[in-house]
Amino acid sequence: MDLLSGLALGVEMAITWEGLLFCLIGVSIGMFIGVLPGIGPLAAVAMTLPITYHLQPMSALIMLAGIFYGAQYGGSTASILLNLPGTSTTAVTALDGYPMAKQGRAGVALFITTITSFFGGCVAIILLMGFAPALGKMALSFSSAEYFSIMLLGLVAAATMAIGSPMKGIVSVIAGLLLAMVGMDTTSGTVRYSFGILELQDGLNLVAMAMGLFGVAEILKNAGQPDRPTDKLQKVRLRELLPTRDDLRQTWKPAIRGAGIGSFIGMLPGAGPTLAAFLAYAMEKRVARDPSRFGKGAIEGISAPEAANNASTQAAFIPTLALGIPGDASMAVLLGAMMIHGITPRPEFFTVHTDLFWGLVVSFWIGNLMLLVLNIPLIGVWVRILTIPQRLLFPAVIFFICVGVYSVNNNPFDVLTVIVFGVIGYLMNMLNYPTAPLLMGFILGPMIEQHFRRALLFSRGDLWTFVDRPISAAFLACSAGLVLLLVLPSLRRTASRLKRAF
Amino acid sequence: MKTKWNRPELLAASAFMATGFGALWIARDYPVGTVTRMGPGFVPIAISVLLILSAAVVAMQSRSLPASATRPRLKPFVFIIGGILAWALLVDRVGFVPSTVILVLACASVEIGSTWRASLLLAGGLCAAGYAIFIRGLGIPLSPFGG
């Protein structure tokens, strides 16, 4: 199917009352969650997952996807106005966005971040339209060996590219794989690690786990802390949004570079928008003629990372939809949501679900346009959301987590699962273990085991099958390279310390 | 040279290692099979071993790390976890409304500047919203009062 007829089909799928409505709901929730510091898009998607069970798959996907990219737009608002990142992906934006706000240029900063986010999104959607079907076609020739190796790369990348200690990321991803073993083994029918609990025979509940790790754990961390200092909030008037000609001139090149970095990072399995934004910022600092301006309100310091994080969010759909391998933890949750709706993203996705793919693509265009409209004229509304006090917000979020999780299986057991993972997530955050790789491991676990076993069945137990196939070997080499790159320095340190000790 | 162990870091790594050993112990009952035809025990055992090894590396590294963990704040932790636990255990027995009121009051009580009046109003609003969306809208089988 060529591009134009694909787009036509997508228009037919996405531009319906239902499609438009759920796109609007999705991006609005995303914006809302993005603006509020302390609640990330993962928690928002986990909270809305139960509702999507009652929707058609198309509307469900449009809405969930909208939450992800909507949050990228919203996150910069708190970064700029309060120096508090609304989501982790916009932490870099605060570096130059907040100084701009202090100089009375908050409006310009908000305008620029919106425009560059839109630009980054557009670039990545075009890449998605071009690459995903081709990649999907190529992947039709993949066997289990290739799938195993790609997933392994995804897991290794998720573990080692998380911000913080790569070794802790690896521990986290392996713990996630172990959690994925709970429940029935699909090949033999044996029930593993159920501890005799009936509810565990189907495995741990993804929604409950995600809400515990990302919703409850975040709230436990922030509860009882003083509210955001909202008295510092400035009123942003429409007039102040307009950038000068100089601002625009300084914006477009960094935005292009940012969109490029973001799209590339997004396409890599396992690497997410946070990394993309950091890299884009670092790159701007390197190419700038006067790097000392950064951190003092340099406009390139907001336009590049903002283009990058939104581009990365959109580009992450390429491996997710074409190969069924999530680009980051958010995509992993989306993948989980698709599987709940009976859609397995894999190469056949394009032949079996052509309509869904193109519908989703068209909804991305619509959603990004909606966000542009939602952001610029309505900026005052979003700024006011920042003044909602925690004493109203947090109990409400916890309540929706409880009912939402309950409604998945109509069973209080899942709420108990939330508690367990809330505590685990809280402790992991406290000790700087990244929690997103845990979720990646959990979601990919069953698939990776299945492909591993199947690959060895076909090769009659010959482990070389993973290396004999060139594509599989390439992915394995990438994984090994990543591990070496990140583990070697710390190994060397340990070795020299041991030498000193004896 | 004597290095001081970073106790919280070491504890966390040990917890992961203990999880690995526990999983290994349970997996002894699952047939391992052969490499060609793996039984249900093969992959769990492999993952458990990897978990133990990687956690051991983190434990070794933790010696050099400065104390990083912030002290956990007990009150919010107890009230929020307690509130959710109460909701999970009570919702089937005393109904949706009473358990939600308990949950909201428990969670609101740890926040600065919360008042009984505002918290009760919030609880009332959430009960109404939850009833409309989840019980009427999505038809989850919970009754507002009683089991």
Interface residues (C-beta under 8 A of the other chain):
Chain A: P50 I51 H54 S165 M167 K168 I170 V171 I174 A175 L177 L178 M181 D185 T187 S188 T190 R192 Y193 V216 I219 L220 A223 G224 Q225 P226 D227 P389 Q390 R391 L392 F394 P395 A396 I398 F399 F400 I401 C402 V403 Y406 S407 N410 P412 V415 L416 V418 I419 G422 V423 Y426 L427 M428 M430 L431 N432 Y433 E449 F452 R453 L456 L457 R460 G461 L463 S490 R493 T494 R497 R500 A501
Chain B: M1 T3 P8 E9 A12 A13 F16 T19 G20 A23 I26 A27 Y30 P31 T34 V35 T36 R37 M38 G39 P40 F42 V43 P44 I47 S48 L50 L51 S54 A55 V57 V58 M60 Q61 R63 S64 S68 A69 T70 P72 R73 K75 P76 F77 I80 I81 G83 I84 L85 W87 A88 L89 V91 D92 T100 L103 V104 C107 A108 V110 E111 I112 G113 S114 A118 S119 L122 A123 L126 G130 I133 F134 L138 I140 P141 L142
